[in-house]
Amino acid sequence: MQLGVVPASRPAASRSREMNRSACTAHQISGHAWMKAGS
């Protein structure tokens, strides 16, 4: 993947970075829920 090669894609890149951060947080929360359910 080539990230940040095109200057015009910069706003979209930062937007996807925000989405990735929230998705990562949701993944961690669901991960903790899975660990609690397993133990």
C-alpha positions in Angstrom: 0.0 0.0 0.0 1.1 3.5 -0.7 -0.2 5.9 1.9 0.0 9.7 1.7 1.5 9.6 -1.9 -1.2 11.8 -3.3 -1.7 15.1 -1.4 -5.4 15.1 -2.3 -5.8 11.9 -0.3 -4.5 13.4 2.9 -8.0 14.4 4.4 -9.3 11.0 3.6 -6.3 9.4 5.2 -6.7 11.3 8.5 -10.5 10.5 8.4 -9.7 6.8 8.0 -7.2 7.1 10.8 -9.9 8.4 13.1 -12.2 5.5 12.0 -9.3 3.0 12.6 -8.8 4.4 16.1 -12.5 4.0 17.1 -12.6 0.6 15.5 -9.5 -0.4 17.5 -11.2 0.8 20.7 -14.3 -1.2 19.9 -12.1 -4.2 19.2 -10.4 -3.9 22.5 -13.7 -3.6 24.3 -15.2 -6.7 22.6 -11.9 -8.5 23.3 -12.2 -7.8 27.0 -15.8 -9.0 26.9 -14.6 -12.2 25.2 -12.0 -12.8 27.9 -14.5 -12.2 30.7 -16.9 -14.6 29.1 -14.2 -17.2 28.6 -13.0 -17.1 32.2 
